[in-house]
């Protein structure tokens, strides 16, 4: 083959890669914008979670497959079941409830490391942390919150499917479950480390019933497992920085919304944010966790504030302060765990594939 033919082939491959990336960014942007519009328009319980789920699914799952629907159905059933158990009075017994929360968190972290159950584990972790906390404050609303969380997941998957129908991925085969598989021992090891890191602060929020801790619960559910591997201290510092970036973005968004308090403008602004951060996420893979965390933080801050009051008030600053405290705690906890010599925190052959 001549040099000109090789150059032409490389040029075509580069162009195709560019087109595929542009399609993913467009799919990511439109999906988040649609989820944001529906959440603000319909405003069902925990509607602000829908854009977060949508962003996660569109970025992490490249192709549409029936297994995703199965995962969602199972997650909805489990979420509603947790809500029903809490609504009949289980939340009145704090010690059994906290032990149950710890057990479900451990299972959720273990399943999260399996690509096949990533979606289910995400919803399980969020429902495990959020629903018991809300049940202590108002037992009668937990079933509605469980249904609302499940509905957010259903709408997110529906948007995910719609985006892949009209903006399909070029890949012909389903490969999401063929990612690097980890051994069961490493998955349990990582789950235990994540639980050791997250559960103390969860207990503090439950015991003292900090009313604005819902945001921090979501933050813990999304990030605690990300900083349990090697170089976790450096990653936790990056997450602290991205958390600060997300907070600044949320304040800027509210500044513009104060000038134009309109759903259409709000949706357009979030779409611009999604296309900017989405481009960074898809083109700078090494820094993608930072941009993804910044986007999640901004969406959660904006969503929880709009759900409660709709304006930047004292609660908004309390949420932002709690989020910063939790991020600092994770940095300290990651450093503490890495410097311990406990056998339970030591594992050889961490990246050994499961057989």
N, C-alpha and C positions, 0 to 999 in steps of 0.2 A: 504494500500500500504506500502511495506517495505521501510526501510531507504535507502537501496541500489537502489531501483527503483526510489525513489525521487531524489537521487544524480545523477543517470543516466539521468533522465529527465532534471534536471537542467543543466547538462553538455551538453546535446544535444541542449538545448535552447541557451546556451552561445555560442556554436559553430556556430549555425545558425545566431545569431546576428553578430558574428565576420565575417562570410562569407558575410552577407548582407552589412556590413560596407565596407569590402574590395571591393565588387562589386561597391559600390557607389564611392569610392575613385578612382577606375580604370576608371569608366565611366567619372568622373569629369576630370581626368588627360588627357585621350585620347580626350575628347571633346574640352578642351581648347587648346590642342596641334594642333588639326585639324583646329580649328578656327584661331589660330595664323598663321599657315602655309598658309591658304587660304588668309588671310588678307595681309600678306607680299608678297605673290606670285602675286595675282591679283591686289591689291592696288586700289580698287574702292574708291570713296569719302567717308570719315569717316569710312574706313575699320577697323581702330583700335578699334572701338566700338564693333565689333563682338565678340572678346574674352571676353569682359566684360559682354555682354549680355549672352553669352554661360555659363560663370561661374555662373551668377545669376540664370539662368533657371535651370541648373543642380543641384544646391545646394538647391534651394527653392522649386522646383516642383519635387516631387518624382515619379510621374507616368505620362505616356503619355495619353493625352485625346484630343478629337476633339475640345473642348472649347479653348484650347491653340491656335489652328490654327485660330479659329474665332477671338480671341483677336488680333492676329497678323495682320490679314487682315484688321480689323477695325483700328488698330493703323497705318498701312501703308496708308490707305485712308486719315485719319486725318492728318498725317505728310505731305503727298504730298499736301493736301489742304492748310495747313499753308504755305508751300513753295510757292504755287501759289499766295496766297494773298499777301505775302511779295514781290514777284517778280514783281507785277504790281504797286508797288509804295507805299504801306501802310507804309513801313519803313521810308518814308520821313516825317512822322508826329509823332514826338517822344512822345508827351503826350498821344495821343490815343493808340499808340503802347505799351507804358509802362502799361497803364491801362488794355489793352488786355492781356499782359503778366501776370499781377497780377491775373486777373480773371482765366486764364487758369492754372496758378500755383495752385490756390485755389482748382479748380476742380480736378486737378491732385493729389494733396495731399489727398483730400477726397476719391477719387477712390482707391488710393494706399492702404488704410486701409481695403479694401474689397479684400480678396484673389481671388475672381472671376475676378477682374479687375486689379490685380497687374501688369501683363505684359503690358497691355494697358497703365496704368498710368505711368509706367517707361518710355516708349517710348514717351508718351505725354509730360512729364516733360522735357526730354532731348531736344526734338524738340522745345518746347516752349522757352527754354533758349538759345539754340544754334542758331537756324535758324534766329530769329530776330537780334541777335547780328551780325551774318555773313552778313545779308542783308544790314545793315547799311554800312558795309565796301564795299560790292560788291553785289548789288541787283541782277545782272544777274546770279549769281551762286547759289542762294538759292534753286531753283527747283532741281538742280543737287545734292545739299547737302541733300535735303529732300528725293530724290530717294535713295541716298547713305545710309542714316540712315535707311530707310525702308528695303533696301537690306541687311544691317547688321542684322536687326531683323529677316528677312526671313532666312538667312543663319544660324543664331544662332538656330532658331527653327528647321530647317532641321537637324542640327547636334544633337540637343536635341532628336529629333525623332529617328535618326539613332542609337544613343547610347542606347536608350531604346529598340530598336528592337533587337540589338545584345547582350545587357547587361540589360535584363529586370529586373524590380523591382519585388520582390516576392509578393507584395500586390496584391490582386485580385480585390479590389474595388477602385473606384475613390473617394478619401477623401480630395483632396486639398481644396475643397470649404467648407469643414466641420470643418475648423479650428475655433478657438474662434472668434465669431462674436461680433462686437462692435456696440453699439447703434449709430443711426444717429447723435444724439446730440454730442456724444463724438468724432465722426469722424470729424464733422465740427469744434469742439473745437480744436482738434489737427491740423487740416488744417489751422485754423486762426493763431495758435501759430507758425507753420512752416513758414507761409507767413510773419509774423511779423519779424521772425528771418532772413529769407533769402532775402527778397525783398530789404532792404536797400543796401546790398552789390551788388545786381544785378543792382540797379539803378546807383551805382557808376561806375560799369564796362561799363554800357551803355552810361552814360553821358560823361565819359572821354575817351571812346573808347580805352581801354587798349588792345593792339593787342594780347597779350599772355594770355588773360583771359579765353580762351576757356576751358582750363583744369579746372580752378576754377569753371566755369559754370557746368561742369560735376560733379565735387566734390559736389557742392551745391545740384544739382538734386538728387544725390545718398544718401546724408547724412542728409540734413536739417530736414527731417521728423523723423529721428531716434532719435534726441535729443530734442524732444518736450514733452516727458512724464515725469513720476516721475524719480528722480535721474538723470536728464538730464545733470547736471553739471559734475557729475562723468563720465557719458558715453561720454560726449564731450571731457573730458581729455583723456579717453581711445582712442577716435578717433584721437586726436592729436598725441598720442604716435604711434598708428598704421600708421598714415600718415607719421610720421618720419621714421618708419620701411620700409614702401613702398618706400620712397625716397632713402634710403640706398640700398635697393634691386635693384632699377632701376640703380643706379650708378654702382653697382657690375656687373649687366648684361651688361651694356655698356662697362665696362672694359674688359670683356671677348669677347664681340662682336668686339671690336677694334683689338683683337688678331686674331680672326677667323670670319671675316665678311661674313658669309654664312647663307642662309635661313635654311638649315638643322640643323646647329648647334644652331641657334637662336631658332628654334622650340623645339629642344631637351632640351635646357636650360630652356625654359618656362615650358616644361613638368615636368622637375625635380622640378621647383619651385611650380608647381601646385600640384604635388604629396606630397610634403613636407607640404605646407600650407593646402592642402585638407585633409590630415590625421589629422591635428590639428583641422580643422573645424568640421569634422565628429565625432571626439572622445572627444573633449573638448567643449561641447555645450555652456558652460558659457562664454568662450572666443572666440566663433566663430565669433562674429561681428568684433573683433579686427583683426583676421587673414583674414577675408573676405575683410575688408577695406584696409589692407596692400596689399593684392593681387590686388584689384581694383586700388589702387594708383600706384602700380608698372606698371600694364598693361597700364594705361592711360599715365603715364610719358613716358614709352618706346614707345607706339604707336604714341603719338603726336610728339615726337622728330624724330622718323623714318619717319613720314609723311612729316615733314618740311625739315630736313637737313640730318638726318641719323647719326649724330655725336653729342657728348656732346659739346655744344657751349654755348654762352652767353644766348641764348633763353631758353635752358634747365634749367639753374640756375634761370632765371627769373620765369619760370613756377613753379619751386620748391619753390622759395621764396613766390610767390603769394599763392600757396597752403598752405604754413605754416601760412601766414597772415590770410587767410580765416579760417583756423582751430582755430587759436587764437581768431579770432573774434567770432566764434561760441561758444567757451568756455565763453567768456565775455558776449555774448548775452544770453546764457542759464542761466548764473548766474543772469543777470539783470532781465530777465523775471521771474525767480523763486522768486525773492525778491520783486516783485511788488505786490500790493494789488488791482490791477485793476479787476473789476468784470468780464471783458471779458476774463481774464486769470485764472479765478477760475471756477472749475467744480467739482460738487459732484457726487459720484457714477460713477467714470470714467470707471470702468471695467464692467459696467452693460451690459449684453447681449441684443442684439436687439430682439424685439419680433416679 
